[in-house]
Amino acid sequence: MLHLLQRPLDAAKPNRRTFLKMSAGTVGGLVIAMKLPRGVEAATGDDALIQPFVHIRPDNTVVVLSKHLDKGQGVATGLATLVADELDASIEQVSVEFAPSNPEVYKNLFFGVQGTGGSTAIPNSFMQYRQAGAAAKAMIIAAAAKAWEVPAAEVTVSGGVVSHASGNTAALGELAGLAAREDVPAEPPLKSPEDWVYIGKSFPRVDVKNKTVGAPGTYTMDIQQDGMLVAVVVRSPRFGGKPVSFDAAEAKTVPGVVDVLMIPNGVAVVADATWPAIKASRLVSVEWDDSTAETRSTDAMMAEMKEMAEKPGISVRKDGDAQAAIDAAAKVIEVEYEFPFLAHGAMEPLDVVMTFDGSTAAVWTASQIQTIDHGVTANVLGIGLENVAINTLWAGGSFGRRAQADAHPVAEAATLVKALHEKGMSGVPVKVVWTREDDMAGGYYRPMSAHKVQVGLDENGNVTGWSHRMSAKSIIKGTPFEAMLIKDGVDHNMTEGAHDTTYAFPAMEMDQHYAETPVPVLWWRSVGHTHTAYVMETMIDRLAKEAGKDPVAYRLEMIKDDPRKVGVLKLAAEKAGWDTPPAEGRYRGVAVHKSFESFVAEIAEISMREDGTIKVEKVVCAVDCGIPVNPDNIRAQIEGGIGYGLGAVLRNEITLTDGIVDQQNFDTYESLRMSDMPEIEVHIVPSTEAPTGIGEPGTPPIGPAVANAIAAATGEFVTTLPMSKHGLV
């Protein structure tokens, strides 16, 4: 969902000495004295062992501080697993809280800022959180050895119980205060894989109970504070529109409305509760300045992008003279693809709670990039970073929606509380709520894009040259990340999964074009792979057909130098019974793709109804994501990624008519139905490689796997999404 830096996988595996140097304000290498999240101070005290990532409290709870947002992907459980294993705590005594905003201590080691995305949470934290657990264990053992006057080497920890052969035993919490006085070990010993207790095993997620019972304070929408006001903002129906004037006379008649005021991007209705704010917002009449707004329809926007893709653009990859090979080819296959805007459609729309008393501010929200939210809040309010507290809460989904380069929800909230402060309402908590309609029509979509692929073939159907052009609005261009992430004019977020393909083509070239529109775009689950995987994998099936070869066998020839991709493809084919014909009326399609350093192969089996529509009956998936920290969570992420991607390719699209979004809620932007969900088998490749991403890699292959199954049934490849456009659903 978020690509701030592309680093080699080794960046996720700092050695122990490097890790200890990465913490600021160290005592023996690890931060001990530090500012704790609000409310934590009272629960700790002198009898607690406090480290930046682990708090062992006198009540025998082990609190893991997650530097990453958990938005349903299970990272909190993953981090708790790493700490619990190295600490030898009982998993039942471990809980998770979100770390305070402090990039010096809690930065994402891939990004350089504190943030979550790009399926990097476990890869970049694997060593770091194991180190934290191991350091805490070493300090506990040292304290026990001194208290019991025995050699430290004879003290053991198992299931949260510290013991010695002399009969002395203690819980972790009982020794926490003494352990806090010990020096932090420079290089705490880590377990060997054969000694792992939790890593590689499945057990329930740490967040299930609170989410199941609806525990208060889990999500931002749950926040209730004394005197809290609720704000709903009326924003322009066209992207780029600005408010000129407004009439709120009717809105102010709604009981509970406190104020209606103009802010730079719209008109804010402030009330004493959510429903009065929503009701009144629908009664505000606003005059908009659309002089710089998007007024085109998506058909016109797509036509422009397709025209761009007809011409050479910024060179992304050039191996050999692909165009010359195509010009001299015995046969040329030329295919155009169209992909629509997609909304994120998270279950929890955007929401922010903020207070500002003129000098200090506090923010409660599901912050995906704490460093940006922190900086933007301070900048808008005109106060120092040290006077802003970011309280990260759980997110009811995100899929990239909360990873904004401009932190616009937080900026909007800050603008509003500042205006209220200036009107005499200083320090009043304000919750800014986005309705489902606000969220759906609010932009920050997966970019729409157009692709044109030309492939030259010789007399035997072998590829001689591959030319690939694409156009889309860049997620990076025009943002603070541009200087760091766009190199030589190239945005690899757009082309990932295609420019770095390991398919063996004799000559390949790829160009990109930047389409411009005021419609804001953003990372969406698996980013560029959402469309490049579809193009690559459906094209490979076409080429297999031209060569008269089985699609799996053809791929294995083309990726023979990519052993991990070969491994997942063979495993998926074996488990799906690829060499055995499917039942009558069933058709199979295959796709294999690498994203976020993980390898996924999926085989989709569909049935065709009499009316020409399809039903995806079953998906068999093989995944290689390195060491599987929690296999059950890996399966859940793959299953969720398949469902998310399937819903998108079947029915989802955001369209504009004269610049106004047509889809406003789930009645017109249909989420995947239970009846659409196929049976899913997930097979995890055993591995000793470092963990790689898992939140997103399940999504890219499902679309092309289904499209290839449709082609097996009908002989026709779907090149314009969603599939509902073609009467297939």
N, C-alpha and C positions, 0 to 999 in steps of 0.2 A: 503494500500500500504506500510505502514511503521509501523513496530512494534518495537519500541525501549524499551518500558517498558510495562509490563502488570500490571495495577493497578486496584484496585476495583473502581467501578463507582463513589463512594463517593469522589475519588480524584478529580473529575471534579467539585465538588461543595464545594469549600472552603467557610467558613463563611466570613462575611465581614471583621472582624478583621484580620483573616488569610490573606485575599487578600491584605489588605493594608500593611501588614508586608512583603509581597513578593516583593515589589518594592524597588529598591535601591536608595540611595541618597534622602531620603524623606524629604518633608516639610509638617508636619501635616499628614504624611502617604502616600502621592502620589508624584511622581516625577514631579517637575515643571521645574527646570532648567535641560536641557539635550541637547545633540547634535541633531540637526534636519537633516532630509534628505537633500541632496544637492538641492538647488533651493527653499526649503521651507522658509529659513530665509528671503528672499526678500519679500515673500508673507505674512509675519506675522508682526513682529515689536512689538512696545510697546503697541499697541492697540488690541493685540490678547490675547486670553486665551489659554495657551499652557499646555497641560497635555500629559502624555506619549501615550495615546490612542486617545485623542480628541484634535483637534485644532479648536477653534472658531475664525474666522478671521473678521477683520473690514468690509469686503465686504459682511458679513452675510453668508458666506459659513461655513459649519461644515465639517471638514475633519477628517475622521476616519482613523487612522493608523493601517493597518492590519499587524499583526505579522506573518500571514500565507500567503503562496503563493496561489494565485487563478489561477488554471490551468484549469478552466472551470467548477469546481464543485460548484461555486457560493458562496464560503465562504465570499467574499468581501461584497456581498449583505446581508448575514446573520449577519455579524458583524455590518454593517451599521444599520440594523434593530434593533439590541439590543441597540445601542447607541441612535438612534433616538427616540426609545420608552421611555427610561428613561429620556432623555433630553427634551422630548416633542418638538423636532424640527420637521419641515416639512420635509418629506422624500425627497422632491424635492431639498432641500438645502444641502443635505448630499452627499458628495463624498468620495472616498476612495483612499488613497495612501499607498504604502508599507512602513513598518517601516524600520528604519536602522538596521544594524546587531548589536545587543546588547543583548546577552543572559541574562544579569542581569535584564533587563527590559522586554524583549520580548520572553523569553523562553516559549516553550510549557510546560505547567505544568505537562504533563505526561512524557515528555522525559528528561527534565532538560537542553535541548539545544534548540536553536531557530530553529524550523523546522516544516514541515507540512507532515502529512501522517497518515495512520492507521485510517482514518475517525475520527480524534480527534479534528478537528478545532473548531467546534461549541461546542462539549461536554466540552472541556477544557477552552473555552473562554466565555461560557454562563454567568457565574457570573461576570467574570472579566470585560467584556465590558459593562454589565449593570451597574456595580459599577462605571465605568468611566463616563458613561452618567449621572448617578444620582449625582455624585460628581460635575460635571460641572453645572448641573441644580441648585444645592444647592448654588453654588458660584454666579451664575447669579442672583438668587433670593435675596441673601444677598446684592449684589451690588445694585440692584434695590430698595430694602427696604431703604438702606441708602440714595440713591440719591433722593428718593421721600418722605423720612421721614415718612414711614408707617411701620407697623408691617410686618415682613417677612412672617408670616403665612397668610397674606391677599394677597400676590403676587402670581399670577398664571402664568403658561406657557402652551400655547396650540398652536400647529401648527407653532412653531418658534416665536410666539409673546408673549412677557412678558407684563402683564397688571395688573392694580389695579382698584378697584371700583371707585376711585377718578377721573378716566379718563386718567390716565397716561398709556402710552403704549410705547414699544420699541422693536426693533428686537434684536435677540440674539447678532448679531455683534455689535450693538450700545453699548451694555453693556459689551462686552468682555474685554476691557481694564480695566474697573473698577473691574470686576469680578476677574481678574488676581491678584488683590491686596488682595483678601480675603483668609482667611485660608482654606485649604482643609479640608472638614469635615472628622472626623475619621470614622464615620459609616453613610454614606448618606442613607437616606431611599429609599427602592426599592418599586416599585409598586406591588400591588397584581394582580394576573392574570386577575381578572375581569376588571381591569383598563387599560389593555394593549390596545394600539391603533394599533400597527403594528405587534407585535409578534403573530403568529398564523394566520396572514392574508397573502394573495398573492398579490404581486405587482411586477412591472418590475425590472429586475436586473440592478444594477448600471453600469455595464460594457457594456450593450447592444449597447448604442449609439456609443461609440468610436470604438467598434469592427465592427459595421455595416458600419460606414463611413470610416473605415480604417485610423483612426487617427494616425498620425506619433508618433513613440516612444512607441506604445503599446507593441510591441514584440521586442525581441533582434534583430531579423532580420531587423527590421525597423531602427535601429540605424545608423545614418550617422554623422560622425564628420570630421572636417577639417583635411585633410591629412591622413585619415584612410586607412589602408591597410587591405586586406582580405587574410586569409590563409586557405588552404585546406591541410589536412595531409594524406599522403599515408601510410596506416597502413598494417600490415601483413595480408594476406588472411587467415592465420591460427592463432588461439588464442594461444598466448605465443611465437609467432615468433618475432625475433628481427632483426633490420637492421644491415647489415655488411658493405655494400657499396652501392653506387648508381651512376647512370649516368643520368645527367639532361641536357645534351647538347641540345637535341631536345626540351625539355620543355622550356629552356631559350630563344628559338627563338620566343615564343609566345609574341606578343606585350602586354606590361603591366606587365610582370613578373619582380619583383624587386629582388628576391633572392630565392634560393632553399637550404635548410640546413637540416642536420640530427639532430633529437632530439631522446631521448631514445626510444620512441615507434614507430618511423617512420621517414618519410621525409616530411618536411613542404614546401609547395610551397606558396610563398608570392607574391601577385600581387596588383595592384592598384584598382581592382574591382573583383567581384565574378566570373564572367564567365571566364576571363583569368586564374584565379587560378584553377578553375575546369578543364578547357581544358588542362592546362599545367600539372596538376597532373596526367592526364591519359597518359602522354608522358614520365613520369619518370620511369626508369628501376631500380629496387631495388633487391639486393641480400639479401635473408633472412636466418637467422640461425634458423632452426626449431627443434633444438635438444631438446628443452623443450616444444615444441608446441604440441597441440592436433592434432594427425594425423588419429585418428579413424573416422569411419562413425558412424552415430547415431544408426544404427542397432546393431553394436557391443557394443555401450555404453548401449543400452537398454537391450541387452542380459546379460550384466554384472549386471545390476541393478535387473533384474528378478532373476538371480542366488542368489544375496544377499538376496532377499525377501523370499527365500526358507529356510533360516536359522534364528535362534533366533538372535536378535540384542540388541541394547541398550533399556532397558525397559523404556517405557514412561508411561504406566498405567498397573496396575495388580490388579484386583478385583476378588478375589476367584481364583480357579484353572480352568481356561477356557479350557486348553488343556485336562485335565482329563475329563471334561464334554463333550468335543467334541469326545474324544476317546470312551466314553461310550454311545454316542448318537445313537438314532434309525436311523437317517439320517444325513449326513454331506453335506453341500453345500460349494463348494470351487470355488472361482472366482479370476481370475487375471485381473488386469487393467494396461493399459499403457497410459501415458500422455506425449505429446511432449513438446519440448521447444516452447515457445511463445514469439514473439517480442511484444513490447508495441505499436508500430505503431501510435504514436502520430502525429497529422497533422504537427506540427512544429518540424523538426529535431533539434538536439542539436546545440547550438550556444552560443558563449561567446564573449563579447567585453572587452578588457583590455588595460590599459595604465600603463607604469612603467617608472619613470624618474631616477631610481637609488636609490631613498629613499622613495618614496610614490607610491602607486598603487591604481587604481580605477577599479572596475569590474561592468559590466552591464550584467545581465543574469537573467533568470527565476530561481532564487535560491530556491530550495526546502528545503535544510537544510543549512541555512545561516551560522550557527556556524562552520560547517565543511568546507564550501567553503571559509570562512574567514580565518580559521586556515591554511588550505592547501596553500592558496595564499601567506600568510605571510611566511610560512615555505619554500616554493619553492624559493621565492624571497629573503629570508634571511633578512626580515625586521620585525619590531614590528607590533603587531595587530593594534595598534593605527594609523599606517601609511597605513592601507588598508581600503578602502571604498567599501562596497558591495551595489550596487544599484539593488534592486529586480524589475524585470519587470513581466508583465503578461506572462503566459505560454500558448502556443497553444496545450494544452494537456500535459500529463505526464504519468498518470496511474502507477507511481512509477519509471519511467525511470530517473527522475532528482534527485532521492533520493539516491545518491551513498555514500557508506561509505568511498570511496577513493577520491571522488570529481574529478574523472579523467578528465572531460572536462576542469575544471578550472585549474587543475594541468598542463595539456597540454598547455593551453593558457599561464600560468605563465612561464613555461619553454621556450616557444617561445619568449615572450616579453623580458625575461631576456637575451636570446641569441641575440636578435636584439639590445638591449641596449648595450651589450658588443661589438657589431659591429658598434656602433656609431649612431644607430637609437633610441636615448633615447626619451621617452615620446610620441612616435608615437602610436596612437590608432590602435589596431589590432583586427579585427573580425575573429574568428576561426569559420568556417562554416562546418558542417557535411552535406554531400549530403544525399538524401534519401537512396542511396545504402550504404553509410558509416553507417548510423543509423541502417538500417535493418540487415546488416551483422556484426554489431559491438558488438554483444553479450549483456550481462547484461539481459538475457532472464528470463522468468518464468522458473524455473527448470523443466526438464523432470523428470518423476518419475514412479516408478512401485509399485503396491500394490498387496498384496495377502491376501484374507480374507477367513477364514474358520468359518462356523457357524454350531453348533450342534443343532439338533431338536429332540424333543421327539416324541412319537407315534401320538400326536395330532397336530404336527407342531409348538409347542412352542419352543422358543429359550432356549437352556440350556447353551451354551457357545459361545463366540465370540472371535476369534483370528485375529489380524490385524497386518500385517507387511508391511512396506514401505521403499523404498530406493530412495534417491535423493541427489543432491548436496545441501549442506546447504548454505543459503544466509548469515548466521551469522558467521559460522565457518571461522576462518582466517582473520576476520575483527576486527577493534578496538572495536566492540560491543560484541565480544565473551565472554570476562570476565564478562560482565554484564548480558548477555542474555542467555547464555548456562549454565544451572544449572545441576550438576550431569551428565554431558555429553549429556543432552537432549536439542534439539532445538525445542521448541514448535511452532515456525513459520511453521515448516514442517507438524506438525500433528494437528494443531488447526482445530476445526470443527469435529474431530474424537475422539481424546483422551478426550475431554471435552463434549462429547455428553450427552444429557439428556435422550436418549432412555434407558429404563429400561431393562438391560440384567442381568440375574442371575450371570454371571461371564464374565469378559472381560479382555483381555490383549492386549497390543499394543507395538510393537517394531519398532525401526527405524535404518536404516543403512545410513552412509554417503558415497555417491559416490564421487569420486574425478576426476576432469577434469579441464584443463586450461580454459574451456569455462566459462566466468563470468556470474553469475546469480544474479538476483535482485528481489526486491518486484515487483509484478505485481498485478493489480487491484483485491484485496481481498486475495492475498498471498496464504497461504496454503489452504484456503477454496475453491480455484479454482478447486482443485482435491478431497479434502476430502468430500466436499458436494456431489460431483458426486458419489463417492463410497458409502457413507452412504445412500443416498436417493435411488439409484438404488437397493442396497442390501435390503433396507426395502421393496421395491415393490416386490422383489423376495420372501421375507419372508411372505408378505401378501398373495401372490399367493399360497405358500406352505400351509399356514394356512386356505386357502379358504375364506379369508376375503377381504372386500372392502379396498383399499389402504388408504383412508382417515380415515375410522373407525379404521383400524389397528393402524395407527399412533396415533390417539387420545387415544387409550388404552395405547400405549407405552410411551406417553409423558404427562400422566394425571397429573403429579406433576410439570409440567412446564406451568403455567397458561398463560403466555404471548405468548408462542409458540402455545398453544391450541387456544388462541384467534385469532391469524392471520390465522391459518389453517381453523377454522370454518368460518371466515369471507370470505376468498377466496373461499371456497367451496360453500358458500351461493351465493356469487355474480356470480360465474361461473355456477350456476345451476347444481352442481355436481350430485345431486340426480335425475336429469332429463337426460335421454340418449341424447347424442349429435346427430346432424343430420347425416343422412346416409353418409358414407364415411369419417366421422370425428372421431377422437380418442383423448382422453384426458390423460394427465399424470400430476402428482402432485409432488411437493417437498416443504419441509419446512425446514428452516435453520436459525440458529442464528450466526451472525458474527458482530464484532465490537459493541457488546452489543445491537444490533438491531435484530428484528425478522421479517422474510420475508417468506411468503408462496406464491407460484406461481403455477398456473394451466395452462398448455399449451395445446392448441387444435390444432391438425395437420390434414392435409389431405394427402392421399397417391395418387400419380399420377399413371397412367397406366405403366409407365416405372420403377416404384419402388422407385422413389424419393419422398421426402416429402416437404410439404409447411407448415410452422408454421403460422397458420391462426390468432390465437388470444392468448393472455396471460392475465390472470386475476391475479392481485397481491394484497396482503394485507400486509401492513407494520406497525410495531409498533416501532417507533424510539423516544419514549418519546414525550415531548412537540414539536409539529411541528412548528419551528420558521417561516418558509415560505413554506406553503403547495405546492405552484406551483413549487418551486425549488426541493422539495422532489420528486414530480412526475417526474420532468425532470431528476433527478439523477437515479431514478428507471428505467425510460424508457431508458436512456443512458446505464445504467448497464446491462439491459436485452439485448439491441442491441450489446453491446461489448462482453458479454459472448456468445451470440448466434453465432456471427461471428466466435468466437474462436472454439466452438464445431463443427460447420458445416464444416469449411474449413481450419482453420489456423494450421500451424505447421512450425517449423524451423527444417530443416534437414541438416546434414553435410555429404559430400562425401570426404573421405580421409582428413577430418579436415576442409574442405572448405565449407562455407555456400552456400546452393543451392538457397535460396530465396534472391533476391537482391532488389526487389521493389514490388509495389502492383500488378504487373501483375502476380507474382507467389505467393505472400502472399496476398491473396484476402481479402479486407475489405468487410464488410457486404454490400450487395446491397440493394437499395431501394425496389426492388421486394422481398427481403427476410424479410423485416421488418413487423412484425405482428401488428395487432391492439392490443393496450395495454390499459388495465384499471388498474388504481392504486387506491386503497382504503386505506386511512390512519386511523389508529386506534386513536380515541381521547385519550389523555393521560395527566396526570399531573406529570409523571415521568420526571426526568432530561433528557435533549436531549442526544441522542446517535448517533452513526455514521450513515451516509447516503450515502456517496460517493461510497461505495463499496458493501454494502449488497444486492443490487439488482442483482449482477452478479452471485454468487454461485448457486442459485436454478434453473436458466434457463436450464442449461445443463441436469441435471437429470430429470427435468420436461419433457423436450422434449424426452429424452431417454425412460422414462416411458410411454410416449404416443406412441412411436414407438413399444415398447414391447406390449402395448395393441393392436396395429394393427397387429403385425407380430408374436408375441410370443417370439421374440428374443431381448435380451438386448445388447446394444452396449457397449463394454468394452475397446475398443481401439479407441482413438480419433486421428484426427478428423473424423466426420461421413462420410466425402467424401471418406475415405478409403473403405467404405462398399457400395459405389454406392448409398447412400441415398440422395445426393445432386449433 
